[in-house]
Amino acid sequence: MYKLSALEIHHLFINKKLSAKEIAAYFLKRIKATDKDLKAFLHVLEEKALKKAAILDKKLAENKPLGKFASVPIAIKDNINIKGEISTCGSKFLSNFKAPFDATVIRLLEEEDAILIGKTNQDEFAMGSSTENSAFFPTSNPWALDCVPGGSSGGSAAAVASRICPVALGSDTGGSVRQPASLCGIVGLKPTYGRVSRYGLVAYASSLDQIGPFGHNIKDVAFTMEVIAKHCEKDSTSLKLPPETFLDNLPHNLKGVQIGIPTSFLKDLKGEVAKNLQSSIEVFKSLGAEIIEINLDILKYSIATYYILATAEASTNLARFDGIRYGTRSKKAKTLDEVFDLSRDEGFGAEVKRRIMLGTFVLSAGFQDAYYKKAQKVRTLIINSFEKAFSKCDFILMPSTTTAAFKKGEIQDPITMYLQDIFTVSVNLAGIPAISVPSGFTQDKKPLGMQLLAPVLHDVNLMKYAYAFEQAIKLDKIPPLFDKEF
């Protein structure tokens, strides 16, 4: 069953070839057998999953209507609220926090009869590129257990790549779905900003955050998007658009499609990632696409712009964690000021503190004009540059990451870690959709991913371009350590 896609599992259930109980029990058993090495999950929702499976089997036996996601197990990043379940955001601060309500994406999945199988590990408050910043434990990469899975949605990516669940949700603020998808050899989508509701997602940087799905293939990601990409009245940034059909009319060639390559921006690309980009370009040419050179040199400022704006928003959003209303409270505190100070000191990890301090600094008197307002202007220039580029091409192609998965503990310098997101953060600054698709392997058999970027609201077209590429290269491989029954 671990080799099956989400769509295949759903169809086997609907056609009474597999029961929902068998499906849930199978993946729960697989989690128990493998997660001690992988550490993808913070909480496994065994009781909830089996209870839902029993309800689905009863509905099927009684010929009652079933949702389009019926019986599909899905893992959820631990910053997305499930009512009554712990939502830690990978932080000690929220180690005792039970979500009082469902996120909109959870409600939509439940309405379509998904089986919520567990909450996955992440960098604390989604701040990181390796899942080493989790307050609880680092997650391993299924292709090499001594390497990172990427971040911040590393737990979700590792769970899907190791086939302990067919699909998962993550959040992408600066590449946190696409970067781990690339390092783990799976598909990861960052939708257009506002296409998926953020209601119930614990905020990191509100103008950048977006929930996105992971899957083994494009069809599973498209299948998930058909469920979660709906307007939500509770999210003021949710776009008022009708549901779209992502799975229809998927092409096998790209005749007449123009692909933009930001050659000058990628001029320093070296080694196996550069070779992989070139081989991916050749695949697109063989599909009939036309290659066009575009100018996106402004993206060299994207990391600096992102880490000013994201930390400024984080400084504001994380002010609510004060040890008073929810979360853990310091036992050493004697006064109200000590409750604030000690609770935050004990509750937040080093990277979260670093970003709060950066954000507080760029918003402080005397520095707001020099940093924050200037970064907002550069963000506008980045948006304009993308609009200009898309007037010449249908989509843009570039690598998802600068390297394949690196070893745990290898990157100690924060700036070097921030630069891991050089190819991904601009997408969030511009609010456009982007997808990471497996595109090859390094000599030491680690996955590489290629990133496709499309104009705002061209999510469906983006899926179609990615699907044609996926079908041409056929790279649906399973990590050898997990390509077996447990």
QUINORWO-V393729 format. One record per run of one state. SS is the DSSP state (~ for helix, > for strand, _ for the rest). FROM is the first residue (numbers start at 0). LEN is the number of residues. If there is no record, write none. Layout:
[[SS & FROM & LEN] [SS & FROM & LEN]]
This chain:
[[_ & 0 & 5] [~ & 5 & 9] [_ & 14 & 5] [~ & 19 & 19] [_ & 38 & 2] [> & 40 & 4] [_ & 44 & 1] [~ & 45 & 16] [_ & 61 & 11] [> & 72 & 5] [_ & 77 & 2] [> & 79 & 1] [_ & 80 & 5] [> & 85 & 1] [_ & 86 & 5] [~ & 91 & 3] [_ & 94 & 3] [> & 97 & 1] [_ & 98 & 5] [~ & 103 & 8] [_ & 111 & 3] [> & 114 & 6] [_ & 120 & 3] [~ & 123 & 3] [_ & 126 & 14] [> & 140 & 1] [_ & 141 & 2] [> & 143 & 1] [_ & 144 & 2] [> & 146 & 1] [_ & 147 & 6] [~ & 153 & 8] [_ & 161 & 5] [> & 166 & 5] [_ & 171 & 6] [~ & 177 & 7] [_ & 184 & 2] [> & 186 & 4] [_ & 190 & 10] [> & 200 & 1] [_ & 201 & 9] [> & 210 & 5] [_ & 215 & 2] [~ & 217 & 11] [_ & 228 & 29] [> & 257 & 4] [_ & 261 & 9] [~ & 270 & 16] [_ & 286 & 3] [> & 289 & 4] [_ & 293 & 3] [~ & 296 & 24] [_ & 320 & 15] [~ & 335 & 12] [_ & 347 & 2] [~ & 349 & 13] [_ & 362 & 5] [~ & 367 & 23] [_ & 390 & 4] [> & 394 & 5] [_ & 399 & 7] [> & 406 & 1] [_ & 407 & 6] [~ & 413 & 8] [_ & 421 & 3] [~ & 424 & 6] [_ & 430 & 3] [> & 433 & 8] [_ & 441 & 5] [> & 446 & 8] [_ & 454 & 4] [~ & 458 & 15] [_ & 473 & 6] [~ & 479 & 3] [_ & 482 & 4]]
